[in-house]
């Protein structure tokens, strides 16, 4: 089972990566901190100090269309913020 879905590449996460050596990932909702730590260490070959997780519930969305009001729900997600050991970095742009 693939634990990491994709890295979070935003302005805020980029500044945290430079300042605090923290990187964000979108992960599977059933993954725990130990599984996330192992997946990051295997994929990027780095030492992980700590993992913080955030659970986000799905938002209710409403649109007004010609056929009337349509309601739906966005999927719930889980994010992980991984702090690496001192002196280690992850380069998300090296594969491009």
mmCIF file of the C-alpha atoms, coordinates in Angstrom:
data_MODEL
# 
_entry.id   MODEL 
# 
loop_
_atom_site.group_PDB 
_atom_site.id 
_atom_site.type_symbol 
_atom_site.label_atom_id 
_atom_site.label_alt_id 
_atom_site.label_comp_id 
_atom_site.label_asym_id 
_atom_site.label_entity_id 
_atom_site.label_seq_id 
_atom_site.pdbx_PDB_ins_code 
_atom_site.Cartn_x 
_atom_site.Cartn_y 
_atom_site.Cartn_z 
_atom_site.occupancy 
_atom_site.B_iso_or_equiv 
_atom_site.pdbx_formal_charge 
_atom_site.auth_seq_id 
_atom_site.auth_comp_id 
_atom_site.auth_asym_id 
_atom_site.auth_atom_id 
_atom_site.pdbx_PDB_model_num 
ATOM 1  C CA . UNK A 1 1  ? 0.000   0.000  0.000   1.00 0.00 ? 1  UNK A CA 1 
ATOM 2  C CA . UNK A 1 2  ? 1.362   3.378  -1.016  1.00 0.00 ? 2  UNK A CA 1 
ATOM 3  C CA . UNK A 1 3  ? 1.455   5.683  2.042   1.00 0.00 ? 3  UNK A CA 1 
ATOM 4  C CA . UNK A 1 4  ? 2.567   8.968  0.448   1.00 0.00 ? 4  UNK A CA 1 
ATOM 5  C CA . UNK A 1 5  ? 0.174   10.408 -2.137  1.00 0.00 ? 5  UNK A CA 1 
ATOM 6  C CA . UNK A 1 6  ? 2.055   13.588 -3.081  1.00 0.00 ? 6  UNK A CA 1 
ATOM 7  C CA . UNK A 1 7  ? 4.264   16.285 -1.555  1.00 0.00 ? 7  UNK A CA 1 
ATOM 8  C CA . UNK A 1 8  ? 2.735   19.606 -0.563  1.00 0.00 ? 8  UNK A CA 1 
ATOM 9  C CA . UNK A 1 9  ? 4.582   22.318 -2.476  1.00 0.00 ? 9  UNK A CA 1 
ATOM 10 C CA . UNK A 1 10 ? 3.259   25.681 -1.315  1.00 0.00 ? 10 UNK A CA 1 
ATOM 11 C CA . UNK A 1 11 ? 4.896   28.931 -0.342  1.00 0.00 ? 11 UNK A CA 1 
ATOM 12 C CA . UNK A 1 12 ? 4.358   28.240 3.359   1.00 0.00 ? 12 UNK A CA 1 
ATOM 13 C CA . UNK A 1 13 ? 5.793   24.703 3.225   1.00 0.00 ? 13 UNK A CA 1 
ATOM 14 C CA . UNK A 1 14 ? 8.770   25.899 1.156   1.00 0.00 ? 14 UNK A CA 1 
ATOM 15 C CA . UNK A 1 15 ? 9.624   28.541 3.762   1.00 0.00 ? 15 UNK A CA 1 
ATOM 16 C CA . UNK A 1 16 ? 9.291   25.953 6.577   1.00 0.00 ? 16 UNK A CA 1 
ATOM 17 C CA . UNK A 1 17 ? 11.572  23.624 4.633   1.00 0.00 ? 17 UNK A CA 1 
ATOM 18 C CA . UNK A 1 18 ? 14.255  26.285 4.438   1.00 0.00 ? 18 UNK A CA 1 
ATOM 19 C CA . UNK A 1 19 ? 13.893  27.594 7.985   1.00 0.00 ? 19 UNK A CA 1 
ATOM 20 C CA . UNK A 1 20 ? 12.969  24.521 10.071  1.00 0.00 ? 20 UNK A CA 1 
ATOM 21 C CA . UNK A 1 21 ? 13.809  21.556 7.788   1.00 0.00 ? 21 UNK A CA 1 
ATOM 22 C CA . UNK A 1 22 ? 10.100  20.537 7.621   1.00 0.00 ? 22 UNK A CA 1 
ATOM 23 C CA . UNK A 1 23 ? 8.359   19.076 4.584   1.00 0.00 ? 23 UNK A CA 1 
ATOM 24 C CA . UNK A 1 24 ? 4.667   18.373 3.985   1.00 0.00 ? 24 UNK A CA 1 
ATOM 25 C CA . UNK A 1 25 ? 2.995   15.385 2.353   1.00 0.00 ? 25 UNK A CA 1 
ATOM 26 C CA . UNK A 1 26 ? -0.557  14.362 1.535   1.00 0.00 ? 26 UNK A CA 1 
ATOM 27 C CA . UNK A 1 27 ? -0.912  10.832 2.935   1.00 0.00 ? 27 UNK A CA 1 
ATOM 28 C CA . UNK A 1 28 ? -3.448  8.001  3.068   1.00 0.00 ? 28 UNK A CA 1 
ATOM 29 C CA . UNK A 1 29 ? -6.003  8.587  5.825   1.00 0.00 ? 29 UNK A CA 1 
ATOM 30 C CA . UNK A 1 30 ? -5.342  5.222  7.498   1.00 0.00 ? 30 UNK A CA 1 
ATOM 31 C CA . UNK A 1 31 ? -1.561  5.733  7.781   1.00 0.00 ? 31 UNK A CA 1 
ATOM 32 C CA . UNK A 1 32 ? -0.003  6.246  11.203  1.00 0.00 ? 32 UNK A CA 1 
ATOM 33 C CA . UNK A 1 33 ? 3.144   8.200  12.107  1.00 0.00 ? 33 UNK A CA 1 
ATOM 34 C CA . UNK A 1 34 ? 5.457   5.177  12.090  1.00 0.00 ? 34 UNK A CA 1 
ATOM 35 C CA . UNK A 1 35 ? 4.334   4.140  8.597   1.00 0.00 ? 35 UNK A CA 1 
ATOM 36 C CA . UNK A 1 36 ? 4.774   7.703  7.302   1.00 0.00 ? 36 UNK A CA 1 
ATOM 37 C CA . UNK A 1 37 ? 8.264   7.930  8.821   1.00 0.00 ? 37 UNK A CA 1 
ATOM 38 C CA . UNK A 1 38 ? 9.314   4.635  7.239   1.00 0.00 ? 38 UNK A CA 1 
ATOM 39 C CA . UNK A 1 39 ? 7.886   5.589  3.819   1.00 0.00 ? 39 UNK A CA 1 
ATOM 40 C CA . UNK A 1 40 ? 9.714   8.959  3.739   1.00 0.00 ? 40 UNK A CA 1 
ATOM 41 C CA . UNK A 1 41 ? 13.001  7.403  4.857   1.00 0.00 ? 41 UNK A CA 1 
ATOM 42 C CA . UNK A 1 42 ? 12.793  4.684  2.183   1.00 0.00 ? 42 UNK A CA 1 
ATOM 43 C CA . UNK A 1 43 ? 11.686  6.952  -0.667  1.00 0.00 ? 43 UNK A CA 1 
ATOM 44 C CA . UNK A 1 44 ? 14.053  9.893  -0.101  1.00 0.00 ? 44 UNK A CA 1 
ATOM 45 C CA . UNK A 1 45 ? 16.901  8.250  1.847   1.00 0.00 ? 45 UNK A CA 1 
ATOM 46 C CA . UNK A 1 46 ? 16.838  10.709 4.767   1.00 0.00 ? 46 UNK A CA 1 
ATOM 47 C CA . UNK A 1 47 ? 16.596  10.447 8.568   1.00 0.00 ? 47 UNK A CA 1 
ATOM 48 C CA . UNK A 1 48 ? 13.249  11.620 9.985   1.00 0.00 ? 48 UNK A CA 1 
ATOM 49 C CA . UNK A 1 49 ? 13.212  13.172 13.466  1.00 0.00 ? 49 UNK A CA 1 
ATOM 50 C CA . UNK A 1 50 ? 9.463   13.640 13.935  1.00 0.00 ? 50 UNK A CA 1 
ATOM 51 C CA . UNK A 1 51 ? 6.120   13.376 12.156  1.00 0.00 ? 51 UNK A CA 1 
ATOM 52 C CA . UNK A 1 52 ? 3.074   15.546 12.852  1.00 0.00 ? 52 UNK A CA 1 
ATOM 53 C CA . UNK A 1 53 ? -0.278  14.656 11.263  1.00 0.00 ? 53 UNK A CA 1 
ATOM 54 C CA . UNK A 1 54 ? -3.363  16.732 10.518  1.00 0.00 ? 54 UNK A CA 1 
ATOM 55 C CA . UNK A 1 55 ? -6.802  15.299 9.690   1.00 0.00 ? 55 UNK A CA 1 
ATOM 56 C CA . UNK A 1 56 ? -9.101  17.438 7.552   1.00 0.00 ? 56 UNK A CA 1 
ATOM 57 C CA . UNK A 1 57 ? -12.799 16.618 7.195   1.00 0.00 ? 57 UNK A CA 1 
ATOM 58 C CA . UNK A 1 58 ? -14.450 16.960 3.796   1.00 0.00 ? 58 UNK A CA 1 
ATOM 59 C CA . UNK A 1 59 ? -16.245 20.212 3.121   1.00 0.00 ? 59 UNK A CA 1 
ATOM 60 C CA . UNK A 1 60 ? -19.811 20.432 1.873   1.00 0.00 ? 60 UNK A CA 1 
ATOM 61 C CA . UNK A 1 61 ? -19.982 22.113 -1.525  1.00 0.00 ? 61 UNK A CA 1 
ATOM 62 C CA . UNK A 1 62 ? -23.023 23.746 -3.145  1.00 0.00 ? 62 UNK A CA 1 
ATOM 63 C CA . UNK A 1 63 ? -23.438 24.969 -6.728  1.00 0.00 ? 63 UNK A CA 1 
ATOM 64 C CA . UNK A 1 64 ? -26.285 26.699 -8.455  1.00 0.00 ? 64 UNK A CA 1 
ATOM 65 C CA . UNK A 1 65 ? -26.924 25.306 -11.950 1.00 0.00 ? 65 UNK A CA 1 
ATOM 66 C CA . UNK A 1 66 ? -29.633 25.568 -14.592 1.00 0.00 ? 66 UNK A CA 1 
ATOM 67 C CA . UNK A 1 67 ? -31.257 22.424 -13.269 1.00 0.00 ? 67 UNK A CA 1 
ATOM 68 C CA . UNK A 1 68 ? -31.264 23.668 -9.692  1.00 0.00 ? 68 UNK A CA 1 
ATOM 69 C CA . UNK A 1 69 ? -29.055 23.574 -6.641  1.00 0.00 ? 69 UNK A CA 1 
ATOM 70 C CA . UNK A 1 70 ? -26.592 20.675 -6.473  1.00 0.00 ? 70 UNK A CA 1 
ATOM 71 C CA . UNK A 1 71 ? -24.954 19.569 -3.238  1.00 0.00 ? 71 UNK A CA 1 
ATOM 72 C CA . UNK A 1 72 ? -21.867 17.438 -2.830  1.00 0.00 ? 72 UNK A CA 1 
ATOM 73 C CA . UNK A 1 73 ? -19.009 16.744 -0.495  1.00 0.00 ? 73 UNK A CA 1 
ATOM 74 C CA . UNK A 1 74 ? -15.244 17.027 -0.987  1.00 0.00 ? 74 UNK A CA 1 
ATOM 75 C CA . UNK A 1 75 ? -13.155 14.096 0.193   1.00 0.00 ? 75 UNK A CA 1 
ATOM 76 C CA . UNK A 1 76 ? -11.536 14.134 3.633   1.00 0.00 ? 76 UNK A CA 1 
ATOM 77 C CA . UNK A 1 77 ? -7.721  14.252 3.617   1.00 0.00 ? 77 UNK A CA 1 
ATOM 78 C CA . UNK A 1 78 ? -4.762  13.728 5.920   1.00 0.00 ? 78 UNK A CA 1 
ATOM 79 C CA . UNK A 1 79 ? -1.535  15.721 5.837   1.00 0.00 ? 79 UNK A CA 1 
ATOM 80 C CA . UNK A 1 80 ? 1.802   14.930 7.428   1.00 0.00 ? 80 UNK A CA 1 
ATOM 81 C CA . UNK A 1 81 ? 4.527   17.429 8.327   1.00 0.00 ? 81 UNK A CA 1 
ATOM 82 C CA . UNK A 1 82 ? 7.870   15.659 8.542   1.00 0.00 ? 82 UNK A CA 1 
ATOM 83 C CA . UNK A 1 83 ? 10.879  17.168 10.344  1.00 0.00 ? 83 UNK A CA 1 
ATOM 84 C CA . UNK A 1 84 ? 14.229  15.885 9.085   1.00 0.00 ? 84 UNK A CA 1 
ATOM 85 C CA . UNK A 1 85 ? 17.494  15.470 10.960  1.00 0.00 ? 85 UNK A CA 1 
ATOM 86 C CA . UNK A 1 86 ? 19.918  18.388 10.913  1.00 0.00 ? 86 UNK A CA 1 
ATOM 87 C CA . UNK A 1 87 ? 21.813  18.779 7.634   1.00 0.00 ? 87 UNK A CA 1 
ATOM 88 C CA . UNK A 1 88 ? 19.408  16.714 5.487   1.00 0.00 ? 88 UNK A CA 1 
ATOM 89 C CA . UNK A 1 89 ? 17.096  18.039 2.771   1.00 0.00 ? 89 UNK A CA 1 
ATOM 90 C CA . UNK A 1 90 ? 14.568  16.774 0.230   1.00 0.00 ? 90 UNK A CA 1 
ATOM 91 C CA . UNK A 1 91 ? 14.597  18.175 -3.312  1.00 0.00 ? 91 UNK A CA 1 
ATOM 92 C CA . UNK A 1 92 ? 11.139  17.743 -4.891  1.00 0.00 ? 92 UNK A CA 1 
ATOM 93 C CA . UNK A 1 93 ? 12.271  19.304 -8.183  1.00 0.00 ? 93 UNK A CA 1 
ATOM 94 C CA . UNK A 1 94 ? 15.147  16.946 -9.013  1.00 0.00 ? 94 UNK A CA 1 
ATOM 95 C CA . UNK A 1 95 ? 12.948  14.526 -11.032 1.00 0.00 ? 95 UNK A CA 1 
ATOM 96 C CA . UNK A 1 96 ? 11.533  17.205 -13.343 1.00 0.00 ? 96 UNK A CA 1 
# 
